[in-house]
């Protein structure tokens, strides 16, 4: 544990979810492949789509509608619809395929177990502090058993622009009814979590699992208050 600023007690905590409470990279890689297999079975021409083409389509839909930026579920929906129309489906059929595909992906995206370490840490903290989740992702906290530990779960899209935008941090502050300097935000990402939290006036706890010092991190623009190497 490293302290970068003089420590003062906090009254509440907010948590990032993906890659903070669990390894989201493994989950997403698996779910992405399952989605590609699903799409190939429901729209065979998509089997020929390369990863580079999928990324090109993703970029195209965001350029066509910049409001999608940061809203991961709606980007995926638009991306699949665009691909389906490219395969010759009608607008209606493409939209239906996209909706079904997103529903499938969201199920698989939350089809895992949160590590015991994270559950035990949240349980210990929730017994003494109000906790709130702030995520740019779309994981289903009910299915993962995380909901009981959080007063609220704020998600990019329904609850505001993606971190590091201040929208969800501001909403968290109001929901907790705590001065921002008395809230500690815990997360793994130096830009989305640390920068976003510090600009909102929160304290920031950076979970550094990279084994690289802060000075070697390309997203390090604002100092966290404290750095830890693992959640517990």
Secondary structure, DSSP 8 states (H G I E B T S, - for coil): -EESS-----SEEEE--BTTTB-HHHHHHHHHHHHHHHHHHHSGGGGG--HHHHHHHHHHHHHH-GGGTT-HHHHHHHHHHHHHHHTT--HHHHHHHHHHHHHHHHHHHT-S---HHHHHHHHHHHTTSEEEEEESS---HHHHT-GGG-S-EEETBTTBS-TTSSHHHHHHHHHHT--GGGEEEEES-IIIIIIHHHHTT-EEEEE--SSS-GGG-TT--S--SEEESS--
